[in-house]
Amino acid sequence: MKTLGKVVQQIVNALFRLWRWWMADITKRQGIGKIASISIGLFVICCVCSIPIGLTSPRRQPIVRPSVVAQETAIQEATAQESTPLAIAAAATTTADPTATISPTSTPAPPTNTPKPTATSSPATNLEQAVRGKLAQSNRDLERIQSVELAEDGVITIWWTINDNLTEGMIKTSAKIDAKDLLQAIDESGVNYTSIILQGSFPLVDAFGATEERYVVKATYSKVTVDKIVWSNFNHRNVYVIADEVTIHPAFQD
């Protein structure tokens, strides 16, 4: 049951990340592209919804016609009548030779090739694998994970880019979800660390109208703080609240 629950949770998380990617894809498209993205997304949703319906619908039992049953019964009776006493006697007298010996089966030789030990990955490599691919795809022609650093003192620093979205409120929510997903990925990776620093960037327009990619979120979490999180009940809206230190640009403050 625990395994099934974990699988269901993974499916739900995957569908949620697919939903966020679809919303982001709709946002960056214009005109016919936006309509096509919406239509394809609805078609995929209908296909996914039809799978559990097909799996849970009862299977129809095959209909056995009386005429077919009668025909099969007649064939069996005719076959029984065709057995002659001679054939029965021959079958009764056919016995195994008591003098015959059974040769022992050969035992397969144990394999001579011993598996070679695989090299263990470094903590930095495990960290990279844990966080990359955890976030939804970028919709701003920038890598979602800009850099991952594991210092000698155990401080993990991650620089990531925040995706654009339909509204300012959805952009702020996406940033919080990203921070929560990154923290959970590090916590579940098994990498030893002392603290985590998350820095998220987003393009801002200054007073002169120039657009510049700037870091709008910087949150620091000690390992003691992260160890207190119960991921099954944790709400991403509290990801800044529990931070040991946090700096949020006014444009990203609630």
C-alpha distance (Angstrom), angle and dihedral (degrees) to the residues before:
residue distance angle dihedral
M1 . . .
K2 3.81 . .
T3 3.79 90.5 .
L4 3.81 91.4 49.1
G5 3.80 90.6 49.0
K6 3.78 90.9 50.3
V7 3.82 91.2 49.8
V8 3.82 90.8 49.6
Q9 3.82 89.9 49.0
Q10 3.81 90.7 51.0
I11 3.84 90.6 49.5
V12 3.80 91.1 49.8
N13 3.83 91.0 49.0
A14 3.80 90.9 48.5
L15 3.82 91.9 49.7
F16 3.81 90.1 48.2
R17 3.82 91.9 51.9
L18 3.86 89.0 46.8
W19 3.82 89.1 52.0
R20 3.82 91.3 52.1
W21 3.80 91.3 48.6
W22 3.82 91.0 49.6
M23 3.82 91.3 51.1
A24 3.80 89.8 49.2
D25 3.82 91.5 48.3
I26 3.82 91.1 51.4
T27 3.80 89.9 50.4
K28 3.79 96.9 54.9
R29 3.83 95.0 45.0
Q30 3.80 125.3 84.3
G31 3.80 134.0 -155.7
I32 3.80 115.4 -25.6
G33 3.81 90.7 6.0
K34 3.79 91.4 60.5
I35 3.85 91.5 48.2
A36 3.81 90.6 48.3
S37 3.81 91.6 49.8
I38 3.82 91.4 50.8
S39 3.83 92.7 46.5
I40 3.80 94.0 48.8
G41 3.79 91.1 46.7
L42 3.81 92.5 51.7
F43 3.80 90.6 48.2
V44 3.82 91.1 52.2
I45 3.82 90.8 48.3
C46 3.85 90.5 52.4
C47 3.81 90.4 49.9
V48 3.81 92.7 49.3
C49 3.81 92.0 47.7
S50 3.82 91.2 51.4
I51 3.82 92.1 59.2
P52 3.85 97.9 69.9
I53 3.82 89.7 42.2
G54 3.81 91.2 55.6
L55 3.80 92.4 44.8
T56 3.80 95.0 49.5
S57 3.84 98.3 41.6
P58 3.82 112.5 104.4
R59 3.78 117.2 -106.9
R60 3.76 117.5 -119.3
Q61 3.76 116.3 -117.3
P62 3.80 115.2 -127.9
I63 3.82 114.1 -101.5
V64 3.79 111.8 -121.7
R65 3.77 111.4 -154.9
P66 3.85 117.3 -143.2
S67 3.80 90.9 -127.6
V68 3.81 91.3 57.7
V69 3.83 91.9 49.1
A70 3.81 91.1 50.1
Q71 3.81 91.3 48.5
E72 3.81 93.0 51.2
T73 3.84 90.7 48.0
A74 3.80 91.3 52.1
I75 3.81 91.9 50.3
Q76 3.81 91.5 51.2
E77 3.81 92.2 49.9
A78 3.81 91.8 48.9
T79 3.78 91.2 50.6
A80 3.82 91.3 51.4
Q81 3.82 91.8 51.0
E82 3.83 92.1 51.8
S83 3.84 91.9 62.6
T84 3.81 105.3 105.8
P85 3.83 125.0 -150.1
L86 3.82 87.7 -117.3
A87 3.80 91.9 58.1
I88 3.81 90.6 46.1
A89 3.78 91.7 50.2
A90 3.81 92.1 47.9
A91 3.77 90.3 51.1
A92 3.82 91.1 48.7
T93 3.82 93.8 50.8
T94 3.81 94.5 46.7
T95 3.78 103.3 98.6
A96 3.74 134.1 155.1
D97 3.79 117.6 -88.3
P98 3.83 105.9 -103.0
T99 3.82 91.2 -153.4
A100 3.80 93.1 55.8
T101 3.78 114.9 108.1
I102 3.77 126.7 -149.6
S103 3.76 114.7 -131.0
P104 3.78 113.5 -133.4
T105 3.77 115.0 -108.4
S106 3.75 116.1 -110.4
T107 3.79 115.5 -105.8
P108 3.82 112.5 -129.0
A109 3.76 113.7 -115.3
P110 3.78 115.7 -113.5
P111 3.79 114.5 -103.6
T112 3.77 113.5 -91.9
N113 3.80 96.5 -157.6
T114 3.78 111.1 86.1
P115 3.82 116.3 -156.0
K116 3.74 114.3 -103.0
P117 3.81 115.1 -121.9
T118 3.77 112.4 -107.7
A119 3.75 119.8 -127.8
T120 3.78 113.3 -106.2
S121 3.79 116.7 -120.8
S122 3.78 119.7 -113.9
P123 3.83 119.9 -110.0
A124 3.80 89.7 -111.6
T125 3.82 91.0 54.5
N126 3.80 91.8 47.6
L127 3.80 89.3 50.5
E128 3.81 92.4 50.8
Q129 3.79 91.3 49.9
A130 3.80 91.6 47.7
V131 3.81 97.8 54.0
R132 3.80 103.8 30.8
G133 3.77 110.9 87.1
K134 3.81 91.6 15.8
L135 3.80 92.8 104.3
A136 3.80 127.7 63.3
Q137 3.80 118.2 -93.7
S138 3.78 117.8 -78.0
N139 3.79 118.3 -102.9
R140 3.82 95.9 -171.0
D141 3.84 102.4 67.0
L142 3.81 89.4 -104.8
E143 3.79 131.1 110.5
R144 3.79 110.9 -100.8
I145 3.81 91.9 -139.7
Q146 3.79 108.1 45.9
S147 3.80 97.4 176.5
V148 3.82 141.7 -10.9
E149 3.79 121.2 -158.6
L150 3.80 131.7 -177.2
A151 3.80 109.9 -170.4
E152 3.79 125.2 -155.2
D153 3.80 90.5 -108.8
G154 3.82 90.0 58.9
V155 3.81 97.1 -103.8
I156 3.81 112.2 144.2
T157 3.81 116.4 -155.9
I158 3.80 122.0 -172.2
W159 3.79 124.5 -174.3
W160 3.81 113.1 -164.0
T161 3.80 138.7 166.7
I162 3.80 121.9 -119.9
N163 3.80 116.0 -131.9
D164 3.79 123.6 -121.7
N165 3.80 117.9 -114.5
L166 3.80 143.6 -179.1
T167 3.80 97.5 -84.2
E168 3.81 138.3 14.7
G169 3.79 89.6 -109.9
M170 3.81 91.8 54.6
I171 3.82 90.5 48.6
K172 3.81 90.4 54.2
T173 3.80 90.5 47.2
S174 3.81 91.2 50.1
A175 3.80 89.9 53.9
K176 3.81 91.0 53.3
I177 3.81 92.1 47.9
D178 3.81 90.0 49.9
A179 3.81 91.7 52.1
K180 3.83 91.5 48.2
D181 3.84 92.4 48.8
L182 3.81 92.3 48.8
L183 3.80 92.7 49.8
Q184 3.80 91.7 48.9
A185 3.82 92.5 47.4
I186 3.80 91.4 53.2
D187 3.79 93.1 44.3
E188 3.81 92.5 51.5
S189 3.83 94.8 42.7
G190 3.81 93.5 76.6
V191 3.81 92.2 -130.3
N192 3.80 113.7 148.9
Y193 3.80 113.3 -122.9
T194 3.79 141.9 151.4
S195 3.80 101.0 -145.9
I196 3.80 142.7 -7.3
I197 3.80 126.7 -133.3
L198 3.82 117.2 -165.7
Q199 3.81 120.1 -167.7
G200 3.80 119.3 -177.3
S201 3.80 125.3 -170.2
F202 3.80 133.4 -156.9
P203 3.84 134.3 172.0
L204 3.82 113.1 -96.1
V205 3.80 129.0 -172.2
D206 3.81 116.1 -133.2
A207 3.80 128.6 -149.3
F208 3.80 91.0 -85.4
G209 3.81 92.9 54.2
A210 3.79 95.2 -107.3
T211 3.81 117.4 140.4
E212 3.78 118.8 -137.0
E213 3.81 132.1 175.2
R214 3.80 105.2 -121.8
Y215 3.79 135.9 172.3
V216 3.79 106.1 -106.3
V217 3.83 100.1 169.5
K218 3.79 128.7 48.3
A219 3.81 117.5 168.1
T220 3.80 129.1 169.6
Y221 3.81 124.1 -158.2
S222 3.79 126.9 -176.0
K223 3.80 118.9 -142.6
V224 3.80 88.7 -113.4
T225 3.80 89.3 59.1
V226 3.81 94.7 46.6
D227 3.81 91.7 48.2
K228 3.81 89.1 60.2
I229 3.82 93.5 59.3
V230 3.82 117.3 106.2
W231 3.80 99.4 -155.1
S232 3.81 95.6 -163.3
N233 3.83 90.2 62.2
F234 3.80 102.1 25.7
N235 3.83 116.6 121.3
H236 3.80 116.2 -146.3
R237 3.82 89.4 -141.1
N238 3.82 87.9 74.1
V239 3.80 96.3 52.6
Y240 3.82 92.1 104.6
V241 3.80 93.4 38.6
I242 3.82 94.3 62.1
A243 3.82 94.9 43.4
D244 3.79 116.4 118.0
E245 3.81 89.0 -140.8
V246 3.79 127.5 7.9
T247 3.80 136.3 176.3
I248 3.82 117.6 -172.3
H249 3.79 125.1 -176.7
P250 3.83 112.1 -122.2
A251 3.81 89.5 -114.7
F252 3.81 89.1 61.8
Q253 3.77 99.4 41.3
D254 3.81 118.1 109.0
